[in-house]
Amino acid sequence: MQYWQIASGSFGRDYTEDFLKFGMAFVGGEDQRRMMKEVQCGDRVILKKGKYVMAVGVVEARDGKCQGDKGDGEKQWLSEEFDGWDLSAYCFIAWREIKPRYHAPELTIATIQRVRQPHLIEWAKGCLASLPVRERADEPPQPDQVDDDDILKHLIKQGLRVGAAEELTIAFKRIRLLAQYYYDKGDEWVDVREHETRTFLIIPLLLALGWAEQQIKIELPVSKKRRVDIACFRAGPFTKKREDVVMLIETKGFSQGLDDAVKQAKLYAKHFRNCQLMVATNGYCYKTFERDTKGDYSRPSAYLNLLHPRNQYTRDPEVGGCLKALELLLPSSRMQNGRRQAPAQQ
Protein backbone atom coordinates (compact mmCIF):
# COMPACT_ATOMS: atom_id res chain seq x y z
CA MET A 1 0.00 0.00 0.00
CA GLN A 2 1.36 3.40 -1.04
CA TYR A 3 0.50 6.97 -0.09
CA TRP A 4 0.25 9.53 -2.89
CA GLN A 5 -0.23 13.27 -3.23
CA ILE A 6 -2.19 14.50 -6.25
CA ALA A 7 -2.72 18.16 -7.13
CA SER A 8 -6.21 19.40 -7.92
CA GLY A 9 -5.03 21.72 -10.66
CA SER A 10 -2.53 24.45 -11.37
CA PHE A 11 -2.53 28.20 -11.95
CA GLY A 12 -5.97 29.29 -13.10
CA ARG A 13 -7.30 25.73 -12.89
CA ASP A 14 -9.04 24.24 -9.87
CA TYR A 15 -10.50 20.76 -10.30
CA THR A 16 -11.15 20.06 -6.61
CA GLU A 17 -14.91 19.94 -6.92
CA ASP A 18 -14.73 17.71 -10.01
CA PHE A 19 -12.45 15.26 -8.17
CA LEU A 20 -14.82 15.12 -5.22
CA LYS A 21 -18.02 15.13 -7.28
CA PHE A 22 -17.09 12.11 -9.40
CA GLY A 23 -14.93 10.28 -6.85
CA MET A 24 -11.89 10.41 -9.10
CA ALA A 25 -8.48 11.97 -9.61
CA PHE A 26 -7.09 12.70 -13.06
CA VAL A 27 -3.83 14.05 -14.44
CA GLY A 28 -2.28 14.92 -17.77
CA GLY A 29 1.20 15.02 -19.21
CA GLU A 30 3.36 12.09 -20.23
CA ASP A 31 5.29 11.78 -16.96
CA GLN A 32 2.17 12.14 -14.81
CA ARG A 33 0.28 9.58 -16.88
CA ARG A 34 3.08 7.07 -16.38
CA MET A 35 3.01 7.72 -12.64
CA MET A 36 -0.76 7.21 -12.49
CA LYS A 37 -0.29 3.69 -13.87
CA GLU A 38 1.57 2.82 -10.65
CA VAL A 39 -1.46 3.64 -8.47
CA GLN A 40 -3.12 0.47 -7.15
CA CYS A 41 -6.35 -0.46 -5.37
CA GLY A 42 -6.11 0.25 -1.67
CA ASP A 43 -3.52 3.00 -2.04
CA ARG A 44 -4.12 6.18 -0.05
CA VAL A 45 -4.31 9.58 -1.76
CA ILE A 46 -3.91 13.11 -0.40
CA LEU A 47 -5.61 15.71 -2.60
CA LYS A 48 -3.77 19.00 -2.43
CA LYS A 49 -4.10 22.53 -3.71
CA GLY A 50 -0.84 24.33 -3.20
CA LYS A 51 0.21 23.52 0.35
CA TYR A 52 -3.31 22.76 1.57
CA VAL A 53 -4.99 19.36 1.80
CA MET A 54 -8.49 19.36 0.32
CA ALA A 55 -9.35 15.67 0.88
CA VAL A 56 -7.92 12.24 1.60
CA GLY A 57 -9.15 8.99 0.09
CA VAL A 58 -8.68 5.34 -0.75
CA VAL A 59 -8.24 4.07 -4.30
CA GLU A 60 -11.07 1.68 -5.13
CA ALA A 61 -12.10 -0.56 -8.01
CA ARG A 62 -15.18 0.02 -10.15
CA ASP A 63 -16.22 -2.52 -12.72
CA GLY A 64 -13.03 -4.43 -12.06
CA LYS A 65 -10.47 -1.63 -12.44
CA CYS A 66 -9.14 1.17 -10.27
CA GLN A 67 -7.25 3.30 -12.82
CA GLY A 68 -6.94 3.83 -16.54
CA ASP A 69 -6.24 6.18 -19.41
CA LYS A 70 -8.12 7.49 -22.45
CA GLY A 71 -5.87 5.18 -24.47
CA ASP A 72 -8.13 2.44 -23.12
CA GLY A 73 -10.86 3.88 -25.34
CA GLU A 74 -13.04 5.46 -22.67
CA LYS A 75 -13.70 8.69 -20.75
CA GLN A 76 -12.99 10.99 -23.67
CA TRP A 77 -14.50 13.85 -21.64
CA LEU A 78 -11.36 13.94 -19.51
CA SER A 79 -9.38 15.20 -22.50
CA GLU A 80 -11.86 17.88 -23.66
CA GLU A 81 -13.86 19.49 -20.89
CA PHE A 82 -11.21 21.09 -18.68
CA ASP A 83 -10.49 24.28 -20.62
CA GLY A 84 -8.89 22.12 -23.28
CA TRP A 85 -6.35 20.35 -21.09
CA ASP A 86 -5.91 16.62 -21.62
CA LEU A 87 -6.37 15.02 -18.17
CA SER A 88 -6.83 11.52 -19.47
CA ALA A 89 -5.10 9.38 -16.81
CA TYR A 90 -7.40 8.69 -13.88
CA CYS A 91 -8.08 6.60 -10.81
CA PHE A 92 -11.20 6.01 -8.70
CA ILE A 93 -11.14 7.27 -5.11
CA ALA A 94 -13.50 7.21 -2.15
CA TRP A 95 -12.84 10.73 -0.84
CA ARG A 96 -13.11 12.16 2.68
CA GLU A 97 -13.29 15.93 2.41
CA ILE A 98 -11.18 18.03 4.80
CA LYS A 99 -12.88 21.09 6.31
CA PRO A 100 -11.32 23.43 7.15
CA ARG A 101 -8.47 22.82 4.74
CA TYR A 102 -5.34 21.48 6.39
CA HIS A 103 -2.07 23.35 5.85
CA ALA A 104 0.74 20.90 5.11
CA PRO A 105 4.00 22.72 4.25
CA GLU A 106 5.75 19.40 3.70
CA LEU A 107 3.80 18.83 0.46
CA THR A 108 5.82 19.25 -2.73
CA ILE A 109 4.87 21.06 -5.94
CA ALA A 110 4.63 17.79 -7.90
CA THR A 111 1.34 16.97 -9.63
CA ILE A 112 1.47 13.32 -8.56
CA GLN A 113 4.10 11.84 -6.27
CA ARG A 114 4.53 9.28 -3.51
CA VAL A 115 4.23 10.60 0.05
CA ARG A 116 6.93 9.40 2.43
CA GLN A 117 6.73 11.90 5.32
CA PRO A 118 5.73 9.91 8.48
CA HIS A 119 3.91 12.86 10.07
CA LEU A 120 1.73 13.41 7.00
CA ILE A 121 0.99 9.70 6.62
CA GLU A 122 -0.12 9.41 10.27
CA TRP A 123 -2.33 12.46 9.93
CA ALA A 124 -3.94 11.01 6.78
CA LYS A 125 -4.58 7.69 8.56
CA GLY A 126 -6.47 9.54 11.27
CA CYS A 127 -8.64 11.35 8.74
CA LEU A 128 -9.45 8.13 6.89
CA ALA A 129 -10.49 6.47 10.14
CA SER A 130 -12.68 9.32 11.39
CA LEU A 131 -14.23 11.09 8.40
CA PRO A 132 -17.21 9.90 6.32
CA VAL A 133 -16.87 9.04 2.63
CA ARG A 134 -18.25 11.79 0.45
CA GLU A 135 -21.15 10.71 -1.73
CA ARG A 136 -20.26 10.79 -5.39
CA ALA A 137 -22.19 11.42 -8.58
CA ASP A 138 -22.30 9.05 -11.52
CA GLU A 139 -19.82 9.80 -14.26
CA PRO A 140 -21.37 11.88 -17.03
CA PRO A 141 -22.23 10.24 -20.35
CA GLN A 142 -20.16 11.30 -23.33
CA PRO A 143 -22.13 14.01 -25.17
CA ASP A 144 -22.47 13.97 -28.93
CA GLN A 145 -20.14 15.97 -31.14
CA VAL A 146 -21.90 18.63 -33.23
CA ASP A 147 -20.81 19.12 -36.83
CA ASP A 148 -20.53 22.48 -38.55
CA ASP A 149 -23.66 22.00 -40.69
CA ASP A 150 -25.79 21.63 -37.57
CA ILE A 151 -24.06 24.62 -35.98
CA LEU A 152 -24.80 26.79 -39.03
CA LYS A 153 -28.43 25.69 -39.22
CA HIS A 154 -28.92 26.58 -35.57
CA LEU A 155 -27.19 29.97 -35.83
CA ILE A 156 -29.16 30.94 -38.95
CA LYS A 157 -32.35 30.31 -37.00
CA GLN A 158 -30.97 32.60 -34.28
CA GLY A 159 -30.18 35.48 -36.62
CA LEU A 160 -26.93 34.70 -38.46
CA ARG A 161 -27.13 35.99 -42.04
CA VAL A 162 -27.36 33.15 -44.53
CA GLY A 163 -24.71 34.91 -46.59
CA ALA A 164 -22.33 34.76 -43.60
CA ALA A 165 -22.53 30.98 -43.29
CA GLU A 166 -19.73 30.32 -45.77
CA GLU A 167 -17.47 32.88 -44.10
CA LEU A 168 -18.12 31.31 -40.69
CA THR A 169 -17.33 27.83 -42.06
CA ILE A 170 -13.99 29.08 -43.38
CA ALA A 171 -13.29 30.85 -40.07
CA PHE A 172 -13.98 27.66 -38.10
CA LYS A 173 -11.49 25.77 -40.27
CA ARG A 174 -8.77 28.41 -40.00
CA ILE A 175 -9.19 28.82 -36.24
CA ARG A 176 -9.14 25.07 -35.64
CA LEU A 177 -6.05 24.57 -37.80
CA LEU A 178 -4.15 27.22 -35.86
CA ALA A 179 -5.50 26.11 -32.46
CA GLN A 180 -4.49 22.52 -33.23
CA TYR A 181 -1.05 23.73 -34.28
CA TYR A 182 -0.69 25.52 -30.93
CA TYR A 183 -2.12 22.51 -29.09
CA ASP A 184 0.35 20.08 -30.65
CA LYS A 185 3.28 22.18 -29.44
CA GLY A 186 2.63 20.87 -25.91
CA ASP A 187 5.40 22.21 -23.66
CA GLU A 188 5.55 25.41 -25.72
CA TRP A 189 1.95 26.38 -24.89
CA VAL A 190 3.20 29.02 -22.48
CA ASP A 191 4.68 30.93 -25.43
CA VAL A 192 1.22 31.36 -26.98
CA ARG A 193 0.21 34.36 -24.91
CA GLU A 194 -3.13 36.09 -24.73
CA HIS A 195 -2.14 38.63 -27.39
CA GLU A 196 -1.79 35.76 -29.88
CA THR A 197 -5.02 34.05 -28.86
CA ARG A 198 -6.93 37.32 -28.97
CA THR A 199 -5.53 38.40 -32.35
CA PHE A 200 -5.51 35.10 -34.24
CA LEU A 201 -8.29 33.05 -32.63
CA ILE A 202 -10.86 35.22 -30.83
CA ILE A 203 -11.27 38.33 -32.98
CA PRO A 204 -11.56 36.25 -36.21
CA LEU A 205 -14.41 34.29 -34.61
CA LEU A 206 -16.23 37.46 -33.54
CA LEU A 207 -15.92 38.96 -37.04
CA ALA A 208 -17.17 35.76 -38.66
CA LEU A 209 -20.17 35.71 -36.30
CA GLY A 210 -21.15 39.16 -37.58
CA TRP A 211 -19.53 41.70 -35.26
CA ALA A 212 -18.15 44.72 -37.09
CA GLU A 213 -14.68 46.02 -36.30
CA GLN A 214 -16.15 49.36 -35.21
CA GLN A 215 -18.22 47.56 -32.58
CA ILE A 216 -15.15 46.04 -30.92
CA LYS A 217 -12.77 47.80 -28.55
CA ILE A 218 -9.52 46.15 -27.50
CA GLU A 219 -8.36 46.86 -23.92
CA LEU A 220 -11.13 49.21 -22.90
CA PRO A 221 -10.13 51.10 -19.71
CA VAL A 222 -12.23 50.34 -16.64
CA SER A 223 -10.07 52.28 -14.19
CA LYS A 224 -6.62 53.86 -14.15
CA LYS A 225 -4.98 50.45 -13.79
CA ARG A 226 -7.48 47.96 -15.24
CA ARG A 227 -8.63 47.26 -18.79
CA VAL A 228 -11.19 44.87 -20.24
CA ASP A 229 -9.51 42.71 -22.88
CA ILE A 230 -12.40 42.96 -25.38
CA ALA A 231 -15.60 45.00 -25.16
CA CYS A 232 -18.37 44.66 -27.75
CA PHE A 233 -20.68 47.63 -28.28
CA ARG A 234 -24.21 47.97 -29.53
CA ALA A 235 -22.89 50.96 -31.50
CA GLY A 236 -19.29 51.86 -32.31
CA PRO A 237 -16.88 51.94 -29.34
CA PHE A 238 -15.87 55.50 -29.94
CA THR A 239 -19.17 56.72 -28.51
CA LYS A 240 -17.40 56.06 -25.16
CA LYS A 241 -20.78 55.27 -23.65
CA ARG A 242 -20.46 52.42 -21.18
CA GLU A 243 -24.19 51.79 -21.41
CA ASP A 244 -23.61 50.70 -25.03
CA VAL A 245 -21.32 47.82 -23.97
CA VAL A 246 -23.29 44.59 -24.43
CA MET A 247 -20.57 41.91 -24.10
CA LEU A 248 -17.25 41.66 -22.25
CA ILE A 249 -14.56 39.11 -23.08
CA GLU A 250 -11.62 38.28 -20.83
CA THR A 251 -8.86 36.52 -22.76
CA LYS A 252 -6.09 34.23 -21.55
CA GLY A 253 -3.05 32.57 -23.04
CA PHE A 254 -3.35 29.16 -24.63
CA SER A 255 -1.95 27.32 -21.60
CA GLN A 256 -4.06 29.11 -19.00
CA GLY A 257 -7.25 27.98 -17.33
CA LEU A 258 -10.35 30.12 -17.25
CA ASP A 259 -10.96 30.32 -13.49
CA ASP A 260 -9.00 33.56 -13.04
CA ALA A 261 -10.44 35.00 -16.26
CA VAL A 262 -13.94 34.51 -14.87
CA LYS A 263 -13.04 36.30 -11.63
CA GLN A 264 -11.53 39.23 -13.52
CA ALA A 265 -14.43 39.57 -15.93
CA LYS A 266 -16.97 39.55 -13.11
CA LEU A 267 -15.17 42.49 -11.49
CA TYR A 268 -15.11 44.43 -14.75
CA ALA A 269 -18.75 43.71 -15.57
CA LYS A 270 -19.89 45.69 -12.53
CA HIS A 271 -19.03 48.86 -14.42
CA PHE A 272 -21.32 48.15 -17.39
CA ARG A 273 -24.99 48.12 -16.44
CA ASN A 274 -26.31 47.04 -19.86
CA CYS A 275 -23.80 44.26 -20.39
CA GLN A 276 -25.71 40.98 -20.31
CA LEU A 277 -22.95 38.55 -21.30
CA MET A 278 -19.50 37.94 -19.88
CA VAL A 279 -17.14 35.53 -21.64
CA ALA A 280 -13.89 33.90 -20.55
CA THR A 281 -11.73 32.25 -23.21
CA ASN A 282 -8.23 30.99 -23.97
CA GLY A 283 -8.87 31.17 -27.71
CA TYR A 284 -10.56 27.84 -28.31
CA CYS A 285 -12.47 27.10 -25.10
CA TYR A 286 -15.22 29.58 -24.21
CA LYS A 287 -17.31 29.87 -21.05
CA THR A 288 -20.25 32.26 -21.22
CA PHE A 289 -22.01 33.82 -18.24
CA GLU A 290 -25.36 35.58 -18.57
CA ARG A 291 -26.23 38.27 -16.04
CA ASP A 292 -29.09 37.22 -13.79
CA THR A 293 -31.90 39.34 -12.33
CA LYS A 294 -29.69 40.31 -9.38
CA GLY A 295 -27.01 41.64 -11.70
CA ASP A 296 -24.64 38.74 -11.01
CA TYR A 297 -22.83 36.19 -13.18
CA SER A 298 -23.18 33.35 -10.72
CA ARG A 299 -22.71 30.30 -12.97
CA PRO A 300 -21.80 29.42 -16.55
CA SER A 301 -24.62 29.40 -19.07
CA ALA A 302 -22.77 27.58 -21.86
CA TYR A 303 -19.42 26.06 -22.82
CA LEU A 304 -17.71 25.70 -26.19
CA ASN A 305 -14.56 23.82 -27.13
CA LEU A 306 -13.98 24.74 -30.77
CA LEU A 307 -11.75 21.73 -31.33
CA HIS A 308 -14.43 19.39 -29.95
CA PRO A 309 -17.86 21.08 -30.13
CA ARG A 310 -20.34 19.06 -28.05
CA ASN A 311 -24.09 19.35 -27.54
CA GLN A 312 -23.67 19.46 -23.76
CA TYR A 313 -21.13 20.48 -21.15
CA THR A 314 -20.08 17.16 -19.64
CA ARG A 315 -18.99 18.49 -16.24
CA ASP A 316 -22.39 20.09 -15.59
CA PRO A 317 -25.47 18.95 -17.54
CA GLU A 318 -27.29 22.15 -16.60
CA VAL A 319 -24.79 24.20 -18.62
CA GLY A 320 -25.45 24.52 -22.34
CA GLY A 321 -23.13 23.17 -25.02
CA CYS A 322 -21.61 24.61 -28.17
CA LEU A 323 -24.87 25.65 -29.85
CA LYS A 324 -25.95 27.72 -26.87
CA ALA A 325 -22.49 29.30 -26.49
CA LEU A 326 -22.26 30.35 -30.14
CA GLU A 327 -25.85 31.61 -30.10
CA LEU A 328 -25.00 33.87 -27.16
CA LEU A 329 -21.95 35.21 -29.00
CA LEU A 330 -24.03 36.35 -31.98
CA PRO A 331 -24.38 40.14 -32.28
CA SER A 332 -28.10 39.71 -32.94
CA SER A 333 -28.47 38.10 -29.49
CA ARG A 334 -26.58 40.95 -27.85
CA MET A 335 -28.54 43.67 -29.68
CA GLN A 336 -31.77 42.21 -28.36
CA ASN A 337 -30.60 41.46 -24.84
CA GLY A 338 -28.31 44.41 -24.39
CA ARG A 339 -31.23 46.79 -23.88
CA ARG A 340 -32.39 44.96 -20.76
CA GLN A 341 -30.91 46.90 -17.90
CA ALA A 342 -29.63 44.88 -15.00
CA PRO A 343 -29.52 46.35 -11.51
CA ALA A 344 -26.67 48.82 -11.26
CA GLN A 345 -23.72 47.63 -9.20
CA GLN A 346 -21.35 49.79 -7.27
N, C-alpha and C positions, 0 to 999 in steps of 0.2 A: 504493500500500500504506500502510495506516494502523496505528498502534499504539493499543491501547485498554487501559484498566483497567476491570475489572468486579469488583464486590464479591460475596463468596460468602455474603451474608446481612447481617443487622443484629442489633440487641440481642435476645438470646434465640433467634436463628435462625442456624444454621450449615449451609449447603448445600454445603460444600466437597466432601465425599465424594460427594454426588449429582452434582456437576459432573464430577468425575473419573471416577466409575463409568460414566456414560453418555456421556462425551465431548461435553458440552454446556455452555452457559451460558444462564441464563434470568433474566429480570427482569420486574418488574411496575410498574404506575403509568403514567399516560398519557405523561408526558415521557420516561421510560425506554424505553417501547415504541417511541416515535418515534425515539429515538436508535439502538435496536437495528436498525431498518430501514436505517440507514446502513452497517452492518457488511457487508463484502464478502469473498468468497473470497480467501484469501491474506493477509488482515489478520492482524496479530499481537495477541495478547491476554495481558494480565497479570492473573492471578487474585489478588485481595487479600482479606485479612481484617484490618480495621483498617489498620495501617501495615506489615503483613507480607505478603510475596509467597508464595502457596501453590503456584502453578504458572504456567508460561507455555505458550502454544500457538499454533497456526496454524489459522485458520478454514478449514474444508474443506467441499466439497459432498458430499451424500449424496442419491442418487436425483435428481440434477439441481438441488438447491437447498442453500444454505448457511445460510439463516435464514428465520424465519417467525413466525407468530402464531396463536393459537387461532382468530382470525377466519378463518383459512384452512380451518377445519373439521377440525382434527386436534389431537392431543396434548392432549385435554381434561384428562388427569391433571395437567398443569402448573398448572391453576387450582383443583385440589381437594386435593391430597395433601400440601401443605406448611403444615400447621396452619391451613388455610383461606385462605392468601394466594394471590392470583391472580398467578402468575409465567408468563404465557402467551406472552411474546415470547422467542424462543430463537435460538441459532445453534449450529452443530456445530463442535467444536474438537478437534484432536489435541493432547492435553495432555502436557507434560513436568512431572512433579512436582518441586518444590523441597524438598530435605531436606538440612540443617535449613532451616527457614523463613528467608527473607531479609528483614532489616529495611530498609525503604525509606521514610524519613521524608518524602520528596518526594511520596509518594502523597497524593491529596486524599480528602475524605470522600464524594465523588460515587459513586453506584451504578455508573454507566457514563459514561465520559468519555474523550476522546482523550488520549493521552500525548504530551507534547512535550519532556520533559526529556531532553537528549542523553545524560547519564550513564545514566539508567534504560534508554533504548533500547539503548545499547551493551551494557549488562549482559544485557538480555533476548536480544539477538542471540547472545551467547556461550552462554547456556543452551540456546537452540534448536539451536545447532550441536553441542553436546556431550552433551546428555542424551537418553535413549531415550524414545520415545513410549509413554505408558502404555496398556496394553491396556484396551479398553473393553468393557462389557457391552451386549447388545442392549437397545434400548428396551423397556420393559414393555408388554404388551398392555393395552388399556383394559378394566378389570374391569366386570362387569355391575352395574347399579344394582339394589338390593333394595327392593321395595315394602313398605309397612307390613303388608299381610296376611301376607306371608312372614315378616316379623320376628315378628309376633304368634304365628304357628303354631310357630315355632322356640322362642320364649320359653315358651310354654305347655308344650311338651315338657320344658323345662328347669326347670319349677316355678312359672311365673307363674300366679296364679289366673285361671281363665277369666273370673270376674267382674271382674277388673281390666283386661281387654283393652280395653274401651271407654274407661276412664279413661286408659289409656296412649295410645290413639289420639288422644284430645283433647289430651293433654299434648304429644305430638309436634307436632301442628298449632300449638298456642300457642307452643311454644318456637321452632319454625321461623319463624313469622311475626315474632316479636320479633327473632330472630337475623338474619333477612333485612333487617329494618328497620335494625338496627345496621350490618349489612354494607353496605347501600346508602349509608350516610352517609360512607363513604370516608375523607376526611381528618379526620373527627371521631371516628374509631375510638378515638383516645387518650383521649377523654372517657368511654368506656365502661370503667370501671375494674373491678377484680376484685370489688368489693363488689356491683356491678350484675350481673355474670355469675353470681356465686355465688347471689345472691338470686333472680334472675328466670329463670335458665336451668338451673343445676345442681341446686339443691335441688328444684325442681318435677319434674325427671326422676327423682331418687332416690325421691321420694314416690310417683310414678306407677309405679315399678318394684316398689314394695312395702315400702320402708323406712318405719318409723314415726318420727315426730318425736322420740320419746323414745330412739331408737337413734342419733340424730345429734347430735354436738357440734360447734359452730362455734368455731374458734380454740382448740383444746385445747392447753394449755401443755405444752411438751416440756422447756423449761429456763426460767431466769429471763428470757431475752431472746427465745426462739423459741417459735412456736406453729404447730401444724398447722392448715391452713385448715379442713378437714373431717375428722372421725374418725367412722367408723361402728362401732357396738358390737354384739356378739352380744346383750347385754342393754342396759338403759338406761345412758346415759353417766354418770349420777350415782352409779353404783357406784364410780367413780374407779379401777377396776381396769384397768391397762394391758393385762393379758392378755386382756381381753374385746374389745379393739380388733381388728377383722377386716379393715378397709379404711381406707386413708388417701387423701385427695384433696388435691392441691395445685392451687389455682386461680390463674388469671392474667387480666389484662384482655383485652378483645376483640382488641386490636391486637398482643398479645405472642405470641411463639413459646413452645414448650413445652420447649425445651432446658434453660433455667434451672429451670423447674418440676420437671423430672425430677431434676436434681441436688439440689434442696432436699428433695424427697420421699424420696430415697434416704437422705439424712442423718437425716431424722426417723424413717424406718422402723426404724432400728437400735434404737430404744427400745421397740419393740413386738414381742415375740417370737412372738406368735400371729397377727400380721398377715400375710396371704398375698397381698394385692393392694395395689399402689400405683398411683394414677391421677394423670395430669397433664392438665389441661383448661383451655381458654380460654372454655368455655361452650357451644361447639358442636363442637369437635374434641377427641376423647378418645384418649389413649394409655394402655394398661393394661400393667402389669408384674407378672408373677407371681413370687413368691419361689422361688428354686431350692433344691436340696438343700444348697447351701453357705450359704444364708441371704442370697443376693444377688439384686438385680434387674438382671441384666446386659443384658437386651435386651427390647424391647417384645414382648408376647404378642398384642396386637390393637390395631386402630385404627378409630375411628369418626368420620366427619364427618356430623353430623346433617342438614346441608343436602344432602349427596350420599352417602347410605349405599351402600357398595359391598361386594361379596362378598369382596374381597381388598384388601390394602394394596399399592398399585401399586409403591411405592418398594422394597418388600422382600416377595417372594412367600412367604417363610417366616413372615410376621406375619399373623395372622388379620384378617378384615374386620369389618364391623359386627355380624354375628350373634354372633361370638365375643366382641366387646367388650361388647355388651349382656348376653350370658349371664353374663359375669364380674361385671357390676354388679348382678345379681340378689341379693337378700338370701338366697335359698335356696342359692345357690352359696357365699356367704360363711359361712353357718351350717354347711355341711358341711365346707368346707375350713379354716375358722378354727380348728378343733380340732387341726389338724396342727401341731405345734410345730416351728418351724424352729430351727436352731442359734442360740443366744443370741449377740448381738453386743455388744461393748463399745464 
